[in-house]
Amino acid sequence: MALVGVLVAGCLSGQRETGAPLSFTARAAAAAEAARVVRVIDADTYIMLSGSTTFRLRLLGADAPENDQAFGPQATDSVARLLAPGRVVLVARAGLDFYGRTLGAVLLPTSTVAAAGRAVPLDSLLVARGWAWAFDPNRMVAGRAAQQTAAQRAGLGLWKCGVSQAVSPKLWRSFDSEIKRRYRVGCTW
């Protein structure tokens, strides 16, 4: 619990000093609880343990490729390296989705002196590294679209083969097996 206090204080301190409104990350940190990672299902869905409750968390702010989609395994592997089983992170819950998953933000504790206890939002890392599309239907997270554009221009992650080659997960899920088979050829990792 001391870890949660330190992280929340670090995330909120800058806004308290300047009087500026709290950022989405700071609001998430203020509402966050410590949770342990049990398993990474894919790049934007995880099994978490908080207290004695296990729940499936769907990350808000990013939409990563499915595991059977181009670059899906690489995106999942990238997250699995950050969220090793047993790692403690901050989770801010924001309701349930249609499938009964908990929607929320994951904030990674940092250990660098420069970060000074500020937590890093996982959705930001995914988008900036090119492993997910920015997903922000309510326009709450400033900067995600800019991070996606920068990753696209740099050809990072799933943008390696160009913007026109990437198929959004929402569209991918609507394809039948024949169309998916056609999309699996071409640009590969």
Backbone hydrogen bonds in HBPLUS format (Angstrom, degrees):
<---DONOR---> <-ACCEPTOR-->    atom                        ^
c    i                          cat <-CA-CA->   ^        H-A-AA   ^      H-
h    n   atom  resd res      DA  || num        DHA   H-A  angle D-A-AA Bond
n    s   type  num  typ     dist DA aas  dist angle  dist       angle   num
A0005-GLY N   A0001-MET O   3.13 MM   4  6.50 162.0  2.17 152.0 155.9     1
A0006-VAL N   A0002-ALA O   3.01 MM   4  6.28 161.4  2.04 154.0 158.3     2
A0007-LEU N   A0003-LEU O   2.98 MM   4  6.17 166.3  2.00 153.3 157.0     3
A0008-VAL N   A0004-VAL O   2.88 MM   4  6.00 168.8  1.89 157.3 160.6     4
A0009-ALA N   A0005-GLY O   2.95 MM   4  5.99 163.2  1.98 146.0 151.3     5
A0010-GLY N   A0006-VAL O   2.94 MM   4  6.12 157.2  1.99 146.9 153.2     6
A0011-CYS N   A0007-LEU O   2.94 MM   4  6.16 153.8  2.01 148.7 155.7     7
A0012-LEU N   A0008-VAL O   2.98 MM   4  6.13 145.5  2.10 149.3 158.3     8
A0013-SER N   A0009-ALA O   2.93 MM   4  5.78 138.5  2.11 147.7 156.6     9
A0016-ARG N   A0012-LEU O   3.15 MM   4  6.38 157.2  2.20 156.7 163.7    10
A0017-GLU N   A0013-SER O   3.11 MM   4  6.30 156.6  2.17 152.1 157.5    11
A0018-THR N   A0014-GLY O   3.26 MM   4  6.41 153.5  2.34 141.5 147.8    12
A0019-GLY N   A0015-GLN O   2.80 MM   4  5.53 139.8  1.96 144.6 154.0    13
A0027-ARG N   A0023-SER O   2.84 MM   4  6.12 159.9  1.88 156.1 161.9    14
A0028-ALA N   A0024-PHE O   2.83 MM   4  6.02 157.7  1.88 149.8 156.3    15
A0029-ALA N   A0025-THR O   2.86 MM   4  6.07 155.7  1.92 145.1 152.2    16
A0030-ALA N   A0026-ALA O   2.91 MM   4  6.11 150.1  2.00 144.3 152.3    17
A0031-ALA N   A0027-ARG O   3.16 MM   4  6.40 139.3  2.34 140.5 150.2    18
A0031-ALA N   A0028-ALA O   3.15 MM   3  5.20 128.9  2.43  96.0 109.1    19
A0032-ALA N   A0029-ALA O   3.24 MM   3  4.85 162.1  2.27  98.2 103.0    20
A0033-GLU N   A0091-VAL O   2.85 MM  58  5.35 150.9  1.94 137.8 144.4    21
A0091-VAL N   A0033-GLU O   2.82 MM  58  5.35 158.6  1.87 150.6 157.6    22
A0035-ALA N   A0089-VAL O   2.91 MM  54  5.56 154.5  1.98 159.4 163.7    23
A0089-VAL N   A0035-ALA O   2.89 MM  54  5.56 162.7  1.92 163.0 168.0    24
A0036-ARG N   A0049-LEU O   2.79 MM  13  5.06 164.5  1.82 148.4 150.1    25
A0049-LEU N   A0036-ARG O   2.83 MM  13  5.06 149.2  1.92 147.2 155.7    26
A0037-VAL N   A0087-ARG O   2.93 MM  50  5.47 150.7  2.02 147.0 156.1    27
A0086-GLY N   A0037-VAL O   2.71 MM  49  5.20 171.3  1.72 150.9 152.4    28
A0038-VAL N   A0047-ILE O   2.85 MM   9  5.30 164.0  1.88 153.0 150.6    29
A0039-ARG N   A0047-ILE O   3.26 MM   8  5.07 159.0  2.31 131.1 132.8    30
A0047-ILE N   A0039-ARG O   2.81 MM   8  5.07 167.4  1.82 153.4 156.9    31
A0041-ILE N   A0045-THR O   2.95 MM   4  5.50 146.6  2.07 141.7 150.6    32
A0042-ASP N   A0045-THR O   3.25 MM   3  5.32 163.4  2.27 140.0 142.8    33
A0045-THR N   A0042-ASP O   3.34 MM   3  5.32 169.6  2.35 108.9 111.6    34
A0059-LEU N   A0044-ASP O   2.87 MM  15  5.12 164.7  1.89 146.6 151.7    35
A0046-TYR N   A0057-LEU O   2.90 MM  11  5.22 157.4  1.95 146.6 154.1    36
A0057-LEU N   A0046-TYR O   2.72 MM  11  5.22 162.1  1.75 158.1 163.5    37
A0048-MET N   A0055-PHE O   2.80 MM   7  5.43 171.1  1.81 165.2 167.4    38
A0055-PHE N   A0048-MET O   2.90 MM   7  5.43 156.0  1.96 147.6 154.9    39
A0050-SER N   A0053-THR O   2.85 MM   3  5.34 164.4  1.88 158.8 159.5    40
A0053-THR N   A0050-SER O   2.99 MM   3  5.34 163.5  2.02 131.8 132.3    41
A0102-THR N   A0056-ARG O   2.82 MM  46  5.98 155.9  1.88 176.8 168.9    42
A0058-ARG N   A0102-THR O   2.67 MM  44  5.95 163.4  1.70 160.8 165.8    43
A0104-GLY N   A0058-ARG O   3.15 MM  46  6.38 146.2  2.27 156.1 154.6    44
A0060-LEU N   A0104-GLY O   2.83 MM  44  5.39 153.0  1.90 150.8 150.6    45
A0135-PHE N   A0061-GLY O   3.18 MM  74  4.67 176.6  2.18 101.6 102.3    46
A0063-ASP N   A0133-TRP O   2.90 MM  70  5.11 151.5  1.98 142.7 150.3    47
A0133-TRP N   A0063-ASP O   2.96 MM  70  5.11 172.4  1.96 135.4 133.2    48
A0069-GLN N   A0066-GLU O   3.02 MM   3  5.13 160.5  2.06 113.5 117.0    49
A0072-GLY N   A0069-GLN O   2.94 MM   3  5.20 161.4  1.97 130.0 133.1    50
A0075-ALA N   A0071-PHE O   2.98 MM   4  6.15 156.7  2.03 148.0 154.3    51
A0076-THR N   A0072-GLY O   2.95 MM   4  6.16 163.4  1.97 155.2 159.9    52
A0077-ASP N   A0073-PRO O   2.89 MM   4  6.02 157.1  1.94 144.1 150.7    53
A0078-SER N   A0074-GLN O   2.94 MM   4  6.11 153.4  2.01 144.1 151.2    54
A0079-VAL N   A0075-ALA O   3.11 MM   4  6.42 154.9  2.17 147.4 153.1    55
A0080-ALA N   A0076-THR O   2.82 MM   4  6.03 158.3  1.86 150.6 157.8    56
A0081-ARG N   A0077-ASP O   3.07 MM   4  6.28 144.0  2.20 145.6 152.9    57
A0082-LEU N   A0079-VAL O   2.90 MM   3  5.08 127.7  2.18 101.8 116.3    58
A0083-LEU N   A0079-VAL O   2.77 MM   4  5.99 152.1  1.85 157.7 167.3    59
A0087-ARG N   A0084-ALA O   2.97 MM   3  5.65 162.2  2.01 146.9 148.7    60
A0090-LEU N   A0107-LEU O   3.01 MM  17  4.96 177.0  2.02 155.3 154.3    61
A0107-LEU N   A0090-LEU O   2.83 MM  17  4.96 167.0  1.85 145.5 149.3    62
A0092-ALA N   A0105-ALA O   2.96 MM  13  5.14 160.6  2.00 143.5 149.5    63
A0105-ALA N   A0092-ALA O   2.94 MM  13  5.14 150.3  2.03 139.3 146.3    64
A0094-ALA N   A0103-LEU O   2.62 MM   9  5.22 155.8  1.68 156.7 150.2    65
A0103-LEU N   A0095-GLY O   2.77 MM   8  5.49 170.0  1.78 146.0 149.5    66
A0097-ASP N   A0101-ARG O   2.89 MM   4  5.49 148.0  2.00 148.9 159.5    67
A0100-GLY N   A0097-ASP O   3.04 MM   3  5.36 166.4  2.06 116.9 119.5    68
A0122-LEU N   A0106-VAL O   2.88 MM  16  5.60 171.7  1.89 162.7 163.7    69
A0108-LEU N   A0120-VAL O   2.74 MM  12  5.00 170.4  1.75 146.4 144.0    70
A0120-VAL N   A0108-LEU O   2.87 MM  12  5.00 162.7  1.90 140.0 142.6    71
A0116-ALA N   A0112-THR O   3.29 MM   4  6.54 138.9  2.47 139.1 149.6    72
A0116-ALA N   A0113-VAL O   3.18 MM   3  5.11 129.8  2.44  96.0 109.3    73
A0118-ARG N   A0115-ALA O   2.97 MM   3  5.39 163.0  2.00 119.6 125.1    74
A0125-LEU N   A0121-PRO O   3.31 MM   4  6.75 155.4  2.37 146.6 152.8    75
A0126-LEU N   A0122-LEU O   2.99 MM   4  6.30 163.4  2.02 158.2 162.0    76
A0127-VAL N   A0123-ASP O   3.07 MM   4  6.25 166.8  2.09 149.8 152.9    77
A0128-ALA N   A0124-SER O   2.89 MM   4  5.97 169.5  1.90 154.7 158.3    78
A0129-ARG N   A0125-LEU O   2.92 MM   4  5.93 149.4  2.01 147.0 154.4    79
A0131-TRP N   A0126-LEU O   2.82 MM   5  5.02 152.5  1.89 162.5 158.7    80
A0130-GLY N   A0127-VAL O   3.09 MM   3  5.13 155.5  2.16 103.0 110.5    81
A0158-LEU N   A0130-GLY O   2.78 MM  28  5.79 156.5  1.84 160.7 155.8    82
A0139-ARG N   A0136-ASP O   3.15 MM   3  5.28 164.4  2.18 110.5 115.2    83
A0147-GLN N   A0143-GLY O   2.91 MM   4  6.15 150.2  2.00 149.0 157.6    84
A0148-GLN N   A0144-ARG O   2.92 MM   4  6.24 154.7  1.98 150.8 157.4    85
A0149-THR N   A0145-ALA O   2.98 MM   4  6.25 159.9  2.03 147.6 152.8    86
A0150-ALA N   A0146-ALA O   2.99 MM   4  6.19 158.0  2.04 146.8 152.5    87
A0151-ALA N   A0147-GLN O   2.97 MM   4  6.20 157.4  2.02 147.5 153.7    88
A0152-GLN N   A0148-GLN O   2.88 MM   4  6.11 154.4  1.95 150.6 158.0    89
A0153-ARG N   A0149-THR O   2.96 MM   4  6.18 164.1  1.98 150.9 154.7    90
A0154-ALA N   A0150-ALA O   3.03 MM   4  6.19 146.9  2.14 142.8 151.6    91
A0155-GLY N   A0151-ALA O   3.01 MM   4  6.05 112.5  2.48 133.7 149.3    92
A0156-LEU N   A0151-ALA O   3.03 MM   5  5.27 168.1  2.04 153.7 154.9    93
A0155-GLY N   A0152-GLN O   3.08 MM   3  5.06 149.5  2.18  99.5 109.0    94
A0159-TRP N   A0156-LEU O   2.91 MM   3  5.34 155.4  1.97 141.0 139.5    95
A0160-LYS N   A0157-GLY O   3.11 MM   3  5.66 156.9  2.17 121.5 122.8    96
A0162-GLY N   A0159-TRP O   2.99 MM   3  5.09 164.3  2.01 113.0 117.0    97
A0165-GLN N   A0162-GLY O   3.23 MM   3  5.59 146.4  2.35 105.7 114.7    98
A0166-ALA N   A0163-VAL O   3.30 MM   3  5.60 149.0  2.40 107.1 115.0    99
A0172-TRP N   A0168-SER O   2.87 MM   4  6.13 163.6  1.90 156.3 161.9   100
A0173-ARG N   A0169-PRO O   2.93 MM   4  6.08 160.1  1.97 153.0 155.6   101
A0174-SER N   A0171-LEU O   2.99 MM   3  5.27 137.9  2.17 104.2 116.4   102
A0175-PHE N   A0172-TRP O   3.09 MM   3  5.38 153.3  2.16 108.3 116.3   103
A0180-LYS N   A0176-ASP O   3.06 MM   4  6.33 165.7  2.08 158.6 163.1   104
A0181-ARG N   A0177-SER O   2.97 MM   4  6.09 151.7  2.05 142.1 149.4   105
A0182-ARG N   A0178-GLU O   3.23 MM   4  6.56 149.7  2.33 142.8 149.8   106
A0183-TYR N   A0179-ILE O   3.14 MM   4  6.49 148.8  2.24 148.4 156.9   107
A0184-ARG N   A0180-LYS O   3.13 MM   4  6.34 125.7  2.44 143.2 156.9   108
A0184-ARG N   A0181-ARG O   3.30 MM   3  5.27 143.5  2.44  95.3 105.5   109
